[in-house]
Amino acid sequence: MKAVVFESLENMVIREDFPDPELPRDGFILKVESVAICGSDVRIFHRGHINVKPPQIIGHEVAGIVYRVGEETTEFKEGERVVLGADVPCGKCYYCLRGHQNNCTRAIAFGYQLQGGFAQFMAVPRDAIDAKIVQRLPDNLSFDEACLTEPLACVVNGQDLSGIYAGDTVAIIGAGPIGLMHAMLARAKGATKIIVSEISEKRLEMAKDFDIDVLIDAREKDPVEVVLRETDRLGADVVIVAAPSGSAQAQAIYMARNLGTVNFFGGLPPNTKEIPIDTNRVHYKEIFVHGSHGSSPKDNAIALKLIITGQVKVGKLITHILPLEEINKGLKLVESGEALKVILKPWN
C-alpha cells in the first residue's frame, strides 16, 4: 500500500510498497478516504513523541470505509462508512470506570502506539470497537468533514469542563483551527459575545469568515484591555487559550471576570513548562483555572452529531486538500499558519 512513514525527526518517507496491515480476527481493515493533519503531527515531525517509535505511520484524524472484516467481527460490515476516534482507552482503569476515558492510564492511540492514517489502509483492533470510538457516518456527510470529528471532540471535552452557557461572553486566544472550532461551538451553546485574539495576519484574515463578534489583532492592540472594554470592565465568563504560548496563558488570567473560568487548552513547548501567573488574582477573584486534553467516546459521539446537524460547520475550516504524497507540503502549510485544516487523500 501507499503510506507515509515517519522514519526519524523531520524525515517523512513516502512508500509505495509498504506492507498492508494484517487483518485482526476480531477487528477490521479500514480503507482511509480522508485524514487531516493535526498540529500534533507537526510537533511529532520536528520533535518526536515518547509514544511514537519510528518507523511509524502517524495521523489520527481519520475517516474511511470498512474494507475487510475479521472472521470474529460482527459489529461492522464491509462497505460501511466510519470515522475513528484517536484514543483507545482500556475501559477498566480508575478514570475509564468514571467516564473520563481521555485520562486512561493505559490508553493507546492511532498514530502513536498504533499505526495511524497517513496510509491507504489501517487496522482497527477489537479494543477500538469495544471502546465505541468507531462511529458510522451518514451517506450525506463527506469524509473530509467527518475526519474533523476527532479535533471537535477535544473541543467538546474542553468546553464541558469550562462550562459555557447561553448568554456567556467567551474570549479565545488563538484563531487557528482549534480556536475557531471553540468559537463555533461556543456560539452553538448560546454564547452571545465571542472575542478572538490572534497575532498571525494570515489567520486574522481567515477568521473574518467566521461568526466572531470581536476580532483582535494582538500585534496592535492589548487583548486584555479590549476584553475588559467589551465587558464593561468585568472580564469574560470563559477564557480559552487555544495557542501554545506561555505568555497567552499568563495573559488569560487578566481577561477573566470574578468567578470566571480559564481553560489552558493548548499545551506548551518542552522548554516553557513553567510560566509566571498572578496567583493572587486567581485567589481573590476566585478564578477557576483548568486544562483539557483529548476526548472520551461520548465526546466523539457529541462531536459527530454537531457536524451532522450543521451546528458546527467544520467544512469552513478546510483550506487545502492534497494527495497523500504531498504531506510535506501539508505540514509546511499547517506550521506556517497559511492553512487551517489540510486534508490528505491517500487514493488521489
C-alpha positions as CSV (number, residue, x, y, z in Angstrom):
1,M,0.0,0.0,0.0
2,K,1.0,3.7,-0.3
3,A,2.0,5.1,3.1
4,V,3.9,8.0,4.6
5,V,6.4,6.7,7.2
6,F,7.9,8.8,10.0
7,E,11.4,7.4,9.8
8,S,13.2,9.9,12.1
9,L,13.0,13.5,13.1
10,E,12.0,15.7,10.1
11,N,12.1,12.7,7.8
12,M,8.8,11.5,6.3
13,V,9.3,8.9,3.7
14,I,6.7,8.2,1.0
15,R,6.4,4.4,0.4
16,E,4.5,2.9,-2.5
17,D,5.2,-0.7,-1.3
18,F,4.6,-0.5,2.4
19,P,3.1,-3.9,3.7
20,D,-0.6,-3.9,4.1
21,P,-1.7,-4.2,7.7
22,E,-2.7,-7.6,9.0
23,L,-6.4,-8.2,9.3
24,P,-7.4,-8.6,13.0
25,R,-9.6,-11.7,13.6
26,D,-11.9,-9.6,15.8
27,G,-11.4,-6.2,14.1
28,F,-11.3,-4.8,10.6
29,I,-9.2,-3.1,8.0
30,L,-10.1,0.5,7.2
31,K,-9.7,1.9,3.7
32,V,-8.6,5.5,4.6
33,E,-10.5,8.1,2.5
34,S,-9.6,11.3,4.3
35,V,-7.0,12.1,7.0
36,A,-6.4,15.6,8.4
37,I,-3.1,17.0,9.6
38,C,-3.2,17.9,13.3
39,G,-0.8,20.4,14.9
40,S,0.5,17.4,17.0
41,D,1.6,15.7,13.7
42,V,3.8,18.7,13.0
43,R,5.2,18.5,16.5
44,I,5.9,14.8,16.1
45,F,7.6,15.6,12.8
46,H,10.0,18.0,14.4
47,R,10.4,16.7,18.0
48,G,9.1,13.2,18.1
49,H,6.9,11.8,20.9
50,I,7.5,9.4,23.7
51,N,4.8,7.1,22.4
52,V,5.9,7.2,18.7
53,K,8.6,4.7,17.9
54,P,10.0,5.2,14.4
55,P,9.5,3.9,11.9
56,Q,5.8,4.6,12.3
57,I,2.8,5.8,10.3
58,I,1.2,8.7,12.2
59,G,-2.1,10.6,11.6
60,H,-5.1,10.2,13.9
61,E,-7.9,12.3,12.3
62,V,-9.3,9.6,10.1
63,A,-12.4,8.6,8.2
64,G,-12.9,5.9,5.7
65,I,-14.6,2.7,4.6
66,V,-14.7,-0.7,6.3
67,Y,-12.7,-2.7,3.7
68,R,-12.3,-6.2,5.2
69,V,-13.7,-7.6,8.5
70,G,-12.2,-10.3,10.6
71,E,-14.0,-13.6,11.0
72,E,-15.0,-12.8,14.6
73,T,-16.2,-9.3,13.9
74,T,-19.9,-8.8,13.9
75,E,-20.4,-5.1,14.7
76,F,-19.4,-3.8,11.3
77,K,-19.8,-4.8,7.7
78,E,-17.6,-4.3,4.6
79,G,-18.6,-1.1,2.8
80,E,-19.7,0.8,5.8
81,R,-18.6,4.4,6.1
82,V,-17.0,5.2,9.5
83,V,-14.9,7.7,11.5
84,L,-12.4,6.9,14.2
85,G,-11.6,8.5,17.5
86,A,-7.9,8.8,18.2
87,D,-7.5,7.3,21.7
88,V,-8.3,3.7,22.6
89,P,-9.0,3.6,26.4
90,C,-8.7,0.4,28.4
91,G,-12.2,0.6,29.9
92,K,-11.0,-0.8,33.2
93,C,-8.9,1.7,35.0
94,Y,-9.9,4.3,37.6
95,Y,-10.6,7.0,35.1
96,C,-12.3,4.8,32.5
97,L,-14.7,3.5,35.1
98,R,-15.7,7.1,35.9
99,G,-16.3,8.2,32.4
100,H,-13.0,10.1,31.9
101,Q,-11.5,7.8,29.3
102,N,-9.3,10.6,28.0
103,N,-7.3,10.2,31.2
104,C,-7.0,6.5,30.9
105,T,-3.8,5.2,32.5
106,R,-3.3,2.5,29.8
107,A,-4.6,4.2,26.7
108,I,-3.1,3.7,23.3
109,A,-3.8,5.8,20.2
110,F,-3.9,5.7,16.4
111,G,-0.8,7.4,15.0
112,Y,1.1,6.8,18.2
113,Q,1.4,3.3,19.5
114,L,-0.9,2.0,16.8
115,Q,-0.5,2.6,13.0
116,G,-2.1,5.9,12.0
117,G,-4.0,7.1,9.0
118,F,-1.3,8.5,6.7
119,A,-1.7,5.4,4.6
120,Q,-4.2,3.8,2.3
121,F,-5.2,1.1,4.9
122,M,-5.0,0.8,8.6
123,A,-6.0,-2.0,11.1
124,V,-8.7,-1.3,13.6
125,P,-8.4,-3.7,16.6
126,R,-11.1,-5.1,18.8
127,D,-10.2,-2.7,21.6
128,A,-11.2,0.2,19.5
129,I,-14.6,-1.3,18.7
130,D,-15.2,-2.2,22.3
131,A,-14.3,1.4,23.3
132,K,-17.0,2.7,21.0
133,I,-14.7,5.0,19.1
134,V,-15.7,3.8,15.7
135,Q,-18.8,5.6,14.5
136,R,-20.9,5.1,11.4
137,L,-21.4,8.0,9.0
138,P,-24.5,9.1,7.1
139,D,-24.2,9.0,3.4
140,N,-24.6,12.8,3.1
141,L,-21.6,13.6,5.2
142,S,-18.3,13.9,3.4
143,F,-15.2,12.0,4.6
144,D,-13.3,15.3,4.6
145,E,-15.7,16.8,7.2
146,A,-16.1,13.6,9.1
147,C,-12.4,13.3,9.8
148,L,-12.6,16.5,11.8
149,T,-14.8,14.8,14.3
150,E,-11.7,14.0,16.4
151,P,-10.5,17.5,17.0
152,L,-14.0,18.8,17.5
153,A,-14.4,16.1,20.2
154,C,-11.4,17.5,22.0
155,V,-13.1,20.9,21.9
156,V,-16.3,19.4,23.2
157,N,-14.4,18.0,26.2
158,G,-12.7,21.3,26.9
159,Q,-15.9,23.3,26.8
160,D,-17.7,20.8,29.0
161,L,-15.0,21.3,31.6
162,S,-15.2,25.0,31.3
163,G,-19.0,25.3,31.4
164,I,-20.1,27.6,28.6
165,Y,-23.8,28.6,28.8
166,A,-26.3,30.8,26.9
167,G,-25.6,34.4,27.4
168,D,-21.9,34.0,28.2
169,T,-19.0,36.1,26.9
170,V,-16.2,33.9,25.7
171,A,-12.7,35.1,24.9
172,I,-10.4,32.8,22.9
173,I,-6.7,33.3,22.4
174,G,-5.7,31.8,19.1
175,A,-7.5,31.8,15.7
176,G,-6.1,28.5,14.4
177,P,-8.5,25.6,13.6
178,I,-8.9,24.7,17.3
179,G,-9.6,28.3,18.3
180,L,-12.2,28.7,15.5
181,M,-13.8,25.4,16.5
182,H,-14.1,26.7,20.0
183,A,-15.7,29.9,18.6
184,M,-18.3,27.9,16.6
185,L,-19.1,25.5,19.4
186,A,-19.4,28.4,21.9
187,R,-21.9,30.1,19.5
188,A,-23.8,26.8,19.2
189,K,-24.0,26.7,23.0
190,G,-25.6,30.2,23.1
191,A,-22.6,32.5,23.8
192,T,-23.7,36.0,23.0
193,K,-20.3,37.6,22.6
194,I,-17.3,35.8,21.2
195,I,-13.9,37.6,21.3
196,V,-10.9,36.1,19.5
197,S,-7.3,37.3,19.7
198,E,-4.6,36.4,17.2
199,I,-1.1,37.6,16.2
200,S,-0.9,35.9,12.7
201,E,-2.0,38.2,9.9
202,K,-3.0,35.2,7.7
203,R,-5.1,33.7,10.4
204,L,-6.7,37.0,11.3
205,E,-7.8,37.3,7.7
206,M,-9.2,33.8,7.6
207,A,-11.0,34.3,10.9
208,K,-13.1,37.1,9.3
209,D,-15.2,34.4,7.6
210,F,-16.4,33.1,11.0
211,D,-19.1,34.3,13.4
212,I,-16.9,36.3,15.7
213,D,-18.1,39.4,17.4
214,V,-14.7,41.0,18.2
215,L,-11.5,40.0,16.4
216,I,-8.4,41.4,18.0
217,D,-5.1,41.9,16.2
218,A,-2.9,41.3,19.2
219,R,0.1,42.9,17.4
220,E,-1.6,46.3,17.5
221,K,-4.0,46.2,20.5
222,D,-3.8,44.9,24.1
223,P,-6.2,41.9,24.1
224,V,-6.8,42.2,27.9
225,E,-7.8,45.9,27.5
226,V,-10.1,45.0,24.6
227,V,-11.8,42.2,26.5
228,L,-12.3,44.5,29.5
229,R,-13.7,47.2,27.4
230,E,-16.1,44.8,25.7
231,T,-17.4,43.5,29.0
232,D,-17.9,46.8,31.0
233,R,-14.6,46.1,32.8
234,L,-15.9,42.8,34.2
235,G,-14.0,40.3,32.1
236,A,-15.1,37.3,30.1
237,D,-17.1,34.4,31.6
238,V,-14.8,31.9,30.0
239,V,-11.3,32.4,28.5
240,I,-9.8,29.6,26.3
241,V,-6.2,29.6,25.5
242,A,-6.0,27.8,22.1
243,A,-2.4,28.7,21.4
244,P,0.9,27.1,22.6
245,S,2.0,30.2,24.4
246,G,3.0,30.7,28.0
247,S,2.5,34.5,27.7
248,A,-1.0,33.9,26.5
249,Q,-1.8,31.7,29.5
250,A,-0.5,34.3,31.8
251,Q,-2.5,37.0,29.9
252,A,-5.7,34.9,30.1
253,I,-5.9,35.3,33.9
254,Y,-6.4,39.1,33.4
255,M,-9.2,38.5,30.9
256,A,-11.5,36.5,33.2
257,R,-14.1,38.0,35.4
258,N,-14.6,37.3,39.1
259,L,-15.6,33.6,39.3
260,G,-14.7,33.2,35.7
261,T,-13.0,30.2,34.1
262,V,-9.7,29.9,32.2
263,N,-9.0,26.8,30.1
264,F,-5.4,26.1,29.2
265,F,-6.4,24.1,26.1
266,G,-3.1,24.5,24.2
267,G,0.0,22.7,25.6
268,L,3.4,24.4,25.7
269,P,6.7,23.5,24.1
270,P,9.1,21.5,26.3
271,N,11.2,24.5,27.1
272,T,8.4,26.6,28.5
273,K,6.7,24.3,31.0
274,E,6.7,26.9,33.8
275,I,5.2,30.4,33.4
276,P,4.6,33.3,35.9
277,I,1.0,33.6,36.9
278,D,-0.6,36.1,39.2
279,T,-1.9,33.6,41.7
280,N,-3.2,36.4,44.0
281,R,-5.6,37.4,41.2
282,V,-6.7,33.8,40.9
283,H,-7.2,33.7,44.7
284,Y,-9.0,37.0,45.3
285,K,-11.1,36.9,42.0
286,E,-12.0,33.3,42.6
287,I,-10.9,32.4,39.1
288,F,-11.2,28.7,38.1
289,V,-8.1,27.6,36.1
290,H,-8.0,24.2,34.4
291,G,-6.5,22.3,31.5
292,S,-8.1,20.0,29.0
293,H,-6.8,17.4,26.5
294,G,-8.1,14.7,24.3
295,S,-11.7,13.3,24.3
296,S,-13.8,10.4,25.5
297,P,-16.1,8.2,23.4
298,K,-19.1,10.3,24.5
299,D,-17.3,13.5,23.2
300,N,-16.8,11.8,19.9
301,A,-20.5,11.0,19.6
302,I,-21.5,14.5,20.5
303,A,-19.0,16.0,18.0
304,L,-20.2,13.9,15.2
305,K,-23.8,14.9,15.9
306,L,-22.8,18.6,15.9
307,I,-21.3,18.1,12.5
308,I,-24.2,16.1,11.0
309,T,-26.7,18.6,12.3
310,G,-24.7,21.6,11.0
311,Q,-24.4,23.2,14.4
312,V,-20.6,23.3,13.9
313,K,-19.7,23.8,10.3
314,V,-16.3,22.1,10.2
315,G,-16.1,22.3,6.4
316,K,-15.3,26.0,6.7
317,L,-12.0,25.1,8.3
318,I,-10.8,23.0,5.3
319,T,-8.5,25.3,3.3
320,H,-6.4,22.7,1.5
321,I,-7.0,19.2,0.1
322,L,-3.8,17.4,-1.1
323,P,-2.8,13.9,-2.2
324,L,-1.1,11.9,0.5
325,E,2.3,12.1,-1.2
326,E,2.3,15.9,-0.7
327,I,2.3,15.5,3.1
328,N,5.5,17.6,3.4
329,K,3.7,20.5,1.7
330,G,0.8,20.0,4.0
331,L,3.0,20.1,7.1
332,K,4.5,23.3,6.0
333,L,1.1,24.9,5.3
334,V,-0.1,24.0,8.8
335,E,3.1,25.1,10.5
336,S,3.2,28.4,8.7
337,G,-0.4,29.3,9.5
338,E,-1.3,29.6,5.8
339,A,-3.7,26.7,6.3
340,L,-6.4,25.9,8.8
341,K,-7.1,22.3,8.1
342,V,-5.3,20.3,5.5
343,I,-6.9,17.1,4.3
344,L,-4.8,14.3,2.7
345,K,-6.3,11.9,0.2
346,P,-4.5,8.5,0.0
347,W,-6.2,7.4,-3.2
348,N,-5.7,10.5,-5.3
